[in-house]
Amino acid sequence: MVIPARLGATRLPQKPLRLLGGQPLIIRVWQKISKMNLGERCVVATDDEKVASIVREAGGDCVMTSSSHSTGTERVAEVAAKPEFRAFDAIVNVQGDEPYIGEESVRGAARMVTSGAFPLGTSAARADANIFESPAIVKVVTDNAGRALYFSRGPIPFLRDEADSPKRIPLTLQHIGVYSYRRDALAQWAALPVNPLEEVERLEQLRPLAAGIPIGVAITNEPAATGIDTEEDLTRANELWQTQFAGVSA
């Protein structure tokens, strides 16, 4: 299990260090994932000593990585290539801004790879009608075998006729910020050049998809918890913490 975290986010500066329920966001994510006990190790991958220090003070395992990575997957690939991690055949990446991600979502993504069905995996939840017009929510459509066809910030599939609106909802899934990789597929992904689709959508998973590497999508019955990308997201996340986790400080 690897949780990539960087301080260079532009929409929410210093994101890993911002507070959620009185603790840095990266600590809340690490606590959540550690309690799942899904892998032999759970490490935070970062390029900043402030983040590393906070994680270690909390009792977590942290790996320093290059500051040149443009995506979380590139950071995870650096960790996986280190000698102490080369024995792991399957790697799971939970994004460092997903403090409310559900265990079923993480297990489902991992199972896409550990079952041998796909070289890459992720998770998604059933979509609600209100997500289609929100560019902050990533949508995915799949084929009949559960393989991702496309991810987009736009409303997919396109609604040509308003009468077909009810038909679109079961066709679309809300993507959840977790990835699993077979070791060779992770290295292949990280070695690929940036794809134009990835550039325009700002979605890293379009890089392997455009290269023809299959991504299996596990459909979870849990409600989709959106990540924290903006000040508004952080405010909502803290409000949720107050209502659901009041009194929890560590």
C-alpha positions as CSV (number, residue, x, y, z in Angstrom):
1,M,0.0,0.0,0.0
2,V,1.5,3.4,-1.0
3,I,0.0,6.8,-0.3
4,P,1.6,9.4,-2.6
5,A,1.7,12.9,-1.2
6,R,3.2,16.2,-2.5
7,L,3.1,19.7,-1.3
8,G,3.0,21.3,-4.7
9,A,-0.7,21.3,-5.3
10,T,-1.9,24.6,-6.7
11,R,-5.7,24.5,-6.0
12,L,-5.1,23.6,-2.3
13,P,-1.6,24.7,-1.3
14,Q,0.2,22.6,1.3
15,K,-2.6,20.1,0.9
16,P,-1.0,17.1,2.9
17,L,-0.4,19.4,5.9
18,R,-3.9,21.0,6.0
19,L,-5.9,20.0,8.9
20,L,-8.8,17.6,9.0
21,G,-10.3,17.0,12.4
22,G,-7.3,18.6,14.0
23,Q,-4.7,16.4,12.2
24,P,-2.8,16.8,8.9
25,L,-4.8,15.4,6.0
26,I,-2.0,12.9,5.1
27,I,-2.1,11.5,8.7
28,R,-5.9,11.0,8.4
29,V,-5.5,9.1,5.1
30,W,-2.6,7.0,6.5
31,Q,-4.6,6.2,9.6
32,K,-7.6,5.1,7.5
33,I,-5.6,2.9,5.2
34,S,-3.4,1.4,7.9
35,K,-6.4,0.3,9.9
36,M,-7.6,-1.7,6.8
37,N,-4.7,-4.1,7.1
38,L,-4.8,-4.9,3.4
39,G,-1.1,-5.2,2.6
40,E,2.1,-6.2,4.2
41,R,3.3,-2.6,4.3
42,C,1.6,0.8,4.2
43,V,4.0,3.7,3.3
44,V,3.6,7.3,2.5
45,A,5.7,8.4,-0.6
46,T,6.6,12.1,-0.6
47,D,9.2,14.6,-1.9
48,D,9.0,16.9,1.2
49,E,10.8,16.5,4.5
50,K,7.9,18.3,6.3
51,V,5.5,15.6,5.2
52,A,7.9,12.8,6.0
53,S,8.6,14.2,9.5
54,I,4.9,14.4,10.4
55,V,4.2,10.9,9.2
56,R,7.2,9.5,11.1
57,E,6.2,11.3,14.3
58,A,2.7,9.8,14.0
59,G,4.4,6.3,13.8
60,G,4.0,5.9,10.0
61,D,6.4,4.5,7.4
62,C,7.6,7.1,4.9
63,V,9.7,6.9,1.7
64,M,11.4,9.9,0.2
65,T,11.0,10.3,-3.6
66,S,12.0,12.6,-6.4
67,S,10.4,16.0,-6.7
68,S,10.2,15.6,-10.5
69,H,7.2,13.4,-10.6
70,S,4.0,14.8,-12.3
71,T,1.6,12.1,-11.1
72,G,1.0,9.9,-8.1
73,T,1.6,6.8,-10.1
74,E,5.1,7.9,-11.1
75,R,5.9,8.4,-7.4
76,V,4.5,5.0,-6.5
77,A,6.6,3.4,-9.3
78,E,9.7,4.9,-7.8
79,V,8.9,3.3,-4.4
80,A,8.1,0.0,-6.0
81,A,11.5,0.0,-7.8
82,K,13.4,0.3,-4.5
83,P,15.2,-2.9,-3.4
84,E,13.2,-3.3,-0.2
85,F,9.9,-3.3,-2.2
86,R,10.9,-5.5,-5.2
87,A,9.4,-8.7,-3.7
88,F,5.8,-7.2,-4.0
89,D,4.0,-8.4,-7.1
90,A,0.9,-6.2,-6.5
91,I,1.0,-2.6,-5.4
92,V,-2.0,-0.5,-4.3
93,N,-2.0,3.3,-4.5
94,V,-4.5,5.3,-2.4
95,Q,-4.4,9.0,-3.2
96,G,-3.3,11.2,-0.4
97,D,-6.5,13.3,-0.5
98,E,-9.0,10.5,0.1
99,P,-9.6,10.4,3.9
100,Y,-13.1,8.9,3.5
101,I,-12.3,6.2,1.0
102,G,-14.1,2.9,1.9
103,E,-12.4,-0.4,2.5
104,E,-14.6,-2.1,-0.1
105,S,-13.3,0.3,-2.7
106,V,-9.7,-0.4,-1.8
107,R,-10.2,-4.2,-1.6
108,G,-12.1,-4.2,-4.9
109,A,-9.3,-2.3,-6.8
110,A,-6.7,-4.7,-5.3
111,R,-8.7,-7.7,-6.3
112,M,-8.8,-6.6,-10.0
113,V,-5.0,-7.3,-10.1
114,T,-4.5,-10.1,-7.4
115,S,-7.2,-12.2,-9.1
116,G,-5.1,-12.1,-12.4
117,A,-8.0,-10.5,-14.3
118,F,-6.3,-7.2,-15.1
119,P,-2.8,-5.7,-15.0
120,L,-4.3,-2.5,-13.6
121,G,-7.3,-1.9,-11.4
122,T,-9.4,0.8,-9.8
123,S,-12.8,1.3,-8.2
124,A,-16.0,3.2,-8.9
125,A,-19.4,3.7,-7.5
126,R,-22.8,3.9,-9.1
127,A,-23.4,7.5,-10.3
128,D,-26.1,9.9,-9.2
129,A,-27.7,12.2,-11.8
130,N,-26.1,15.3,-10.1
131,I,-22.5,14.3,-11.0
132,F,-22.7,14.6,-14.7
133,E,-22.2,18.4,-15.0
134,S,-19.4,18.6,-12.3
135,P,-15.9,18.6,-13.7
136,A,-14.6,18.0,-10.2
137,I,-16.1,14.5,-10.3
138,V,-14.4,12.0,-12.6
139,K,-16.7,9.6,-14.5
140,V,-15.9,6.3,-16.1
141,V,-17.7,4.0,-18.5
142,T,-16.8,0.3,-18.9
143,D,-17.3,-2.6,-21.3
144,N,-19.3,-5.7,-20.5
145,A,-16.3,-7.3,-18.8
146,G,-15.7,-4.4,-16.4
147,R,-12.8,-2.9,-18.4
148,A,-12.6,0.8,-18.4
149,L,-13.4,2.4,-21.8
150,Y,-12.9,6.0,-20.9
151,F,-12.5,8.3,-17.9
152,S,-13.6,11.9,-18.2
153,R,-14.5,15.1,-16.2
154,G,-17.2,15.6,-18.7
155,P,-20.6,14.0,-18.8
156,I,-20.2,10.6,-20.4
157,P,-21.9,9.1,-22.3
158,F,-23.1,12.1,-24.1
159,L,-26.9,12.6,-23.8
160,R,-28.1,13.2,-27.4
161,D,-31.8,13.1,-26.5
162,E,-33.2,14.3,-23.2
163,A,-35.6,11.4,-23.2
164,D,-32.7,9.1,-22.7
165,S,-31.6,10.8,-19.5
166,P,-32.7,7.8,-17.2
167,K,-30.7,5.4,-19.4
168,R,-27.5,7.3,-18.8
169,I,-27.3,6.9,-15.0
170,P,-26.7,3.1,-15.0
171,L,-24.1,3.4,-17.8
172,T,-21.9,5.8,-15.8
173,L,-19.7,5.2,-12.7
174,Q,-18.1,7.7,-10.4
175,H,-14.4,7.0,-10.2
176,I,-12.8,6.6,-6.8
177,G,-9.2,7.6,-6.1
178,V,-7.5,4.2,-5.8
179,Y,-5.3,2.2,-8.2
180,S,-3.8,-1.2,-8.2
181,Y,-0.9,-2.4,-10.4
182,R,0.8,-5.6,-11.3
183,R,4.5,-4.8,-10.9
184,D,5.3,-4.9,-14.6
185,A,2.3,-2.9,-15.6
186,L,3.2,-0.2,-13.1
187,A,6.7,0.1,-14.6
188,Q,5.2,0.2,-18.1
189,W,2.7,3.0,-17.1
190,A,5.4,5.1,-15.5
191,A,7.7,4.7,-18.6
192,L,5.0,5.9,-21.0
193,P,5.1,9.5,-22.4
194,V,2.4,11.8,-21.3
195,N,-0.7,11.4,-23.5
196,P,-2.6,14.3,-25.0
197,L,-5.9,12.9,-23.5
198,E,-4.2,13.0,-20.1
199,E,-3.1,16.5,-20.6
200,V,-6.5,17.9,-21.6
201,E,-8.5,16.0,-19.0
202,R,-5.8,16.2,-16.3
203,L,-6.4,12.5,-15.6
204,E,-3.3,10.3,-15.3
205,Q,-5.2,7.0,-15.9
206,L,-5.8,8.0,-19.5
207,R,-2.1,7.4,-20.2
208,P,-2.1,3.6,-19.8
209,L,-5.7,3.4,-21.2
210,A,-4.6,5.2,-24.4
211,A,-1.6,2.8,-24.7
212,G,-3.9,-0.2,-24.6
213,I,-3.2,-1.4,-21.1
214,P,-6.5,-2.7,-19.6
215,I,-7.8,-1.2,-16.4
216,G,-10.4,-3.3,-14.5
217,V,-13.0,-1.3,-12.6
218,A,-14.4,-2.8,-9.4
219,I,-17.9,-1.5,-8.7
220,T,-18.4,-0.8,-5.0
221,N,-21.7,-0.6,-3.1
222,E,-20.2,2.1,-0.8
223,P,-21.1,5.7,-1.5
224,A,-18.4,7.4,-3.5
225,A,-16.3,9.7,-1.3
226,T,-14.8,12.5,-3.4
227,G,-11.2,13.6,-2.7
228,I,-10.1,17.0,-1.3
229,D,-8.9,19.3,-4.0
230,T,-10.1,22.8,-3.0
231,E,-10.7,25.0,0.0
232,E,-14.4,24.2,-0.4
233,D,-13.7,20.4,-0.4
234,L,-11.7,20.8,2.8
235,T,-14.4,22.8,4.5
236,R,-17.0,20.1,3.6
237,A,-14.6,17.4,4.8
238,N,-14.2,19.1,8.2
239,E,-17.9,19.5,8.5
240,L,-18.4,15.8,7.8
241,W,-15.7,15.0,10.4
242,Q,-17.6,17.0,13.0
243,T,-20.8,15.1,12.3
244,Q,-19.4,11.6,12.0
245,F,-16.1,11.5,13.9
246,A,-16.5,14.1,16.7
247,G,-14.1,13.4,19.5
248,V,-11.6,11.5,17.4
249,S,-8.2,13.2,17.5
250,A,-5.7,10.4,16.6
